């Protein structure tokens, strides 16, 4: 008889959810089985998870009726929304509310909600240093998640609020190093000399698994995580050593970054400005020793870089 408990993982074919699913599937002594939720059970990523031992089910966070069956009988649930899919804070909050109602209705015993800080606590909207976005936000993908936190407590869901941070995997996708006018690779961010808190996505998954194992010790609690706090200049130096060619940091002003014009440039520019201007509060909330106590295998930036060196396609 299989006495393992079910963890329903939303976003299982995405970055965070995928990391949680793989962490649990890779730990045969965890006491958990994985129910992986996706809108596309026939996708390659879903089939890969199935091959690793996950039960793959279809549900859609825009279809509240589909959420209950995905959660039914589950002990735990990892709940995450994807702002970047359409960059709508209102949509993200609506999805979070649907998740909270469904988790409360079926009686999930331990939910982990992937959330972030409310940047307006550090930078009030009337401060004037950055543009207000989507009506009431500095950084919508931070602030909307923070606003959604109460949905889970209001619904009576026993919840751990897991505050993440900048993925180092962003260097392989959204924020790839670009070549400057002289051909040298550059990280051009508006961070000044402030430290950027970063983490490997896999370590989000391992930390979430540790929180599920810890159970009621982390209900209710807010757990803020990172792998390392580094200036972008230090990140560039590590990349120079690891990638085998020079990488330099070219600091931009927040306004110059927002003016780059790519989709989400305002959002990302405000995000980096928040990271820089509120560095002390943000990094202090992420005690690396405490994170490592939860997840002893926590990677630093150079360790992550070495493991992902071949994924940098530098032209």
C-alpha positions in Angstrom: 0.0 0.0 0.0 1.3 3.4 -1.0 1.1 5.7 2.0 2.8 8.6 0.3 0.9 11.9 0.3 0.0 13.8 -2.8 1.5 17.2 -3.6 -0.3 19.0 -6.5 2.1 21.2 -8.4 0.7 24.0 -10.5 2.9 25.4 -13.3 4.6 22.0 -13.4 5.9 22.5 -17.0 7.2 26.0 -16.1 10.3 27.0 -14.2 9.3 27.1 -10.5 6.6 24.4 -10.7 8.9 22.2 -12.7 11.6 22.6 -10.2 9.3 21.6 -7.3 8.0 18.6 -9.3 11.5 17.4 -10.1 12.8 17.9 -6.6 10.0 15.8 -5.2 10.2 13.2 -7.9 14.0 13.0 -7.4 13.7 12.3 -3.6 12.3 8.8 -3.3 12.3 9.1 0.5 10.3 12.3 0.6 7.0 10.7 1.4 5.3 12.5 -1.4 4.0 11.8 -4.8 3.6 14.5 -7.5 0.4 15.4 -9.3 1.7 17.7 -12.0 -0.9 20.3 -13.3 -0.7 21.7 -16.8 -3.0 23.0 -19.5 -1.2 20.8 -22.0 -0.8 17.2 -20.7 0.4 16.1 -24.2 3.3 18.5 -24.2 6.9 17.2 -24.2 7.5 18.7 -20.7 4.4 17.0 -19.3 5.3 13.7 -20.8 8.8 14.0 -19.4 7.4 14.5 -15.9 5.1 11.5 -16.4 8.1 9.5 -17.3 9.8 10.5 -14.1 6.8 9.2 -12.1 4.4 12.2 -11.9 0.6 11.9 -12.3 -0.1 14.5 -15.0 -3.5 16.2 -14.9 -5.1 19.0 -16.9 -6.3 22.1 -15.2 -6.4 25.8 -16.1 -6.2 28.6 -13.6 -8.7 30.6 -15.7 -11.2 27.8 -15.3 -12.0 27.5 -11.6 -14.1 24.4 -12.1 -11.0 22.5 -13.2 -9.0 23.4 -10.1 -10.9 21.4 -7.5 -10.4 18.0 -9.2 -6.6 18.8 -9.5 -6.4 19.4 -5.8 -8.9 16.8 -4.6 -7.2 14.4 -2.1 -3.9 16.3 -2.1 -2.1 16.9 1.2 -0.1 19.8 -0.3 -0.1 22.2 -3.2 2.5 24.4 -4.8 0.8 27.4 -6.2 2.4 29.8 -8.7 1.1 32.2 -11.3 3.0 33.5 -14.4 2.7 37.3 -14.7 4.9 37.3 -17.8 2.5 35.3 -19.9 0.4 38.4 -20.6 1.9 40.9 -18.1 -1.5 41.7 -16.5 -1.5 42.2 -12.7 -5.3 41.9 -12.6 -5.2 38.6 -14.4 -2.5 37.3 -12.1 -4.6 38.3 -9.0 -7.7 36.7 -10.5 -5.8 33.4 -11.0 -4.5 33.6 -7.4 -7.9 34.1 -6.0 -9.3 31.1 -7.9 -6.4 29.0 -6.6 -7.0 30.1 -3.0 -10.8 29.4 -3.2 -10.2 25.9 -4.7 -7.5 25.0 -2.1 -9.7 26.2 0.7 -12.7 24.3 -0.6 -11.0 20.9 -0.9 -9.1 21.3 2.4 -5.5 21.3 1.3 -3.4 20.9 4.5 -0.3 22.8 3.3 -0.1 25.2 0.4 3.0 27.0 -0.7 2.2 30.2 -2.5 5.0 31.6 -4.5 4.9 35.3 -3.8 7.0 38.5 -3.6 7.3 41.7 -1.6 5.0 44.7 -2.0 7.5 47.2 -3.4 5.2 50.1 -2.3 6.2 49.5 1.3 9.7 50.7 0.4 8.9 53.1 -2.5 5.4 54.8 -2.0 3.5 55.5 -5.2 3.7 59.2 -4.6 7.5 59.0 -4.3 7.9 59.9 -8.0 11.2 58.1 -8.6 9.6 55.5 -11.0 6.6 55.5 -13.2 3.4 54.0 -11.8 2.3 51.0 -13.9 -1.1 49.4 -14.4 -2.7 52.1 -12.3 -1.6 51.3 -8.8 1.8 49.5 -9.0 5.5 50.1 -9.0 6.4 46.5 -10.0 3.2 44.8 -10.9 4.6 41.2 -10.8 5.7 41.9 -7.2 2.9 44.0 -5.9 0.0 42.0 -7.3 1.4 38.8 -5.8 1.7 40.6 -2.4 -1.9 41.8 -2.7 -3.0 38.3 -3.4 -1.4 36.9 -0.2 -4.6 37.6 1.8 -6.7 35.4 -0.6 -5.1 32.4 1.0 -5.6 33.4 4.6 -9.1 34.6 3.9 -9.9 31.2 2.4 -8.6 29.4 5.5 -5.8 27.8 3.5 -2.8 26.7 5.7 -0.1 28.5 3.8 3.6 29.1 3.6 4.4 32.3 1.7 7.5 31.6 -0.3 9.2 34.9 -1.5 11.6 34.2 -4.3 13.9 36.5 -6.2 15.7 37.0 -9.6 16.4 33.7 -11.3 19.9 33.3 -12.6 18.2 31.4 -15.5 17.1 34.9 -16.6 20.6 35.3 -18.0 19.8 32.5 -20.5 16.5 34.0 -21.6 15.1 37.5 -20.6 18.4 39.2 -19.7 21.0 37.5 -21.9 24.4 39.3 -22.0 24.6 41.5 -25.1 27.7 42.6 -27.0 28.7 46.2 -26.7 29.9 48.4 -29.6 33.4 47.0 -29.2 32.1 43.4 -29.2 32.6 42.8 -25.5 29.8 41.0 -23.7 27.9 43.3 -21.3 25.4 43.1 -18.5 23.6 46.4 -18.8 21.3 46.8 -15.8 20.3 49.7 -13.7 21.7 48.4 -10.4 24.5 50.8 -9.6 26.7 49.3 -7.0 23.8 47.6 -5.2 23.7 43.8 -4.8 21.2 41.7 -6.7 19.8 38.7 -4.9 19.7 35.8 -7.2 18.9 32.1 -7.1 19.0 29.0 -9.2 15.4 27.8 -10.1 16.3 24.3 -9.0 17.0 25.6 -5.5 13.5 27.1 -5.3 12.2 23.6 -5.9 14.4 22.0 -3.3 13.5 24.7 -0.7 9.8 24.2 -1.4 10.2 20.5 -0.9 12.0 21.1 2.4 9.1 23.3 3.5 6.6 20.6 2.6 8.6 18.2 4.7 8.7 20.6 7.6 4.9 20.8 7.5 3.2 22.8 10.3 6.5 24.3 11.3 6.1 26.6 8.4 2.4 27.4 8.6 1.8 30.2 8.6 5.2 31.7 7.8 6.8 33.9 5.2 10.1 32.4 3.9 12.3 34.6 1.8 15.0 32.9 -0.2 18.1 33.6 -2.4 21.3 31.8 -3.3 23.7 34.7 -3.2 23.7 38.5 -3.0 26.1 39.9 -5.6 26.8 43.2 -7.3 26.4 43.0 -11.1 30.1 43.8 -11.4 30.9 40.7 -9.4 28.5 38.7 -11.5 30.3 39.9 -14.6 33.6 38.9 -13.1 32.4 35.4 -12.3 31.0 35.1 -15.9 34.4 36.2 -17.3 36.1 33.4 -15.3 33.6 30.8 -16.2 32.7 31.5 -19.8 36.2 32.1 -21.0 35.8 35.6 -22.4 35.4 39.0 -20.9 32.1 40.1 -19.5 31.7 43.6 -18.1 29.0 45.5 -16.2 27.6 48.6 -18.0 25.4 50.4 -15.5 22.4 52.1 -16.9 20.1 54.6 -15.3 16.6 53.2 -14.6 15.2 55.7 -17.1 17.7 54.5 -19.8 16.7 50.9 -19.1 13.0 51.6 -19.3 13.6 53.4 -22.6 15.1 50.2 -24.2 11.5 49.5 -25.4 11.3 45.7 -25.3 8.1 44.3 -24.0 8.1 44.7 -20.3 11.0 47.2 -20.2 9.1 49.5 -17.8 8.3 46.6 -15.5 11.8 45.3 -15.6 13.3 48.7 -15.2 11.2 49.4 -12.1 12.1 45.9 -10.8 15.8 46.6 -11.0 15.4 50.0 -9.5 13.5 48.4 -6.6 16.2 45.8 -6.1 18.8 48.6 -6.0 17.1 51.2 -4.0 15.7 48.8 -1.4 18.8 46.5 -1.4 19.2 46.5 2.4 15.7 45.4 3.3 15.5 42.9 0.4 18.8 41.2 1.1 18.4 41.3 4.9 15.1 39.4 4.5 17.0 36.6 2.7 19.4 35.2 5.3 21.5 32.8 3.2 22.5 30.7 6.3 18.9 30.2 7.1 18.1 29.2 3.5 21.0 26.8 3.5 19.8 25.3 6.8 16.6 24.4 4.9 18.4 23.3 1.7 22.1 22.4 2.4 22.7 22.0 -1.4 22.0 25.7 -2.1 24.1 26.9 -5.0 26.1 30.1 -5.2 26.4 31.9 -8.5 29.7 30.4 -9.6 28.4 26.9 -9.0 25.3 27.6 -11.0 27.4 29.2 -13.8 29.7 26.2 -14.1 26.7 23.8 -14.4 25.0 26.0 -17.1 28.1 27.2 -19.0 27.2 25.3 -22.1 23.7 26.9 -22.2 25.1 30.3 -22.9 24.8 30.7 -26.7 27.1 33.7 -27.2 27.3 35.0 -30.8 
